[in-house]
């Protein structure tokens, strides 16, 4: 069994996502975790099924601020 390999999104994918979001007035994803996820985001934007809330990740640091 081979180990799981997660490939980072390419610069071309990230640029294309930014361009598509800008052209269509969409909020870009908060983060893109992998090359596969970038492909999924592009496909969803092109099919008009993109929901930026689906790509929000709870990083958690907001809750740890002493002044909040």
C-alpha positions, -999 to +999 in steps of 0.1 A: +000+000+000+014+034-009+012+064+013-015+091+006+000+120-013-017+154-013-005+177-040-006+214-035-027+234-060-007+249-088-002+286-093-022+283-126-052+268-108-051+295-081-049+322-107-077+307-127-099+305-096-092+341-087-099+352-122-132+332-124-143+346-090-134+382-100-152+379-134-184+365-119-185+386-087-180+356-065-161+354-032-130+334-036-124+304-014-107+311+020-082+284+013-075+257-013-061+226+003-051+205-027-048+202-064-079+180-065-099+206-044-088+233-069-101+213-098-134+208-079-137+245-072-131+253-109-157+227-120-183+241-095-177+277-106-181+267-143-213+247-135-227+276-114-227+254-083-200+271-064-206+280-027-177+298-010-191+287+024-183+251+014-146+261+014-143+279+047-122+261+072-124+267+110-088+277+117-097+284+153-072+312+160-100+337+162-113+322+194-079+323+212-074+361+210-071+376+245-090+408+235-120+392+218 
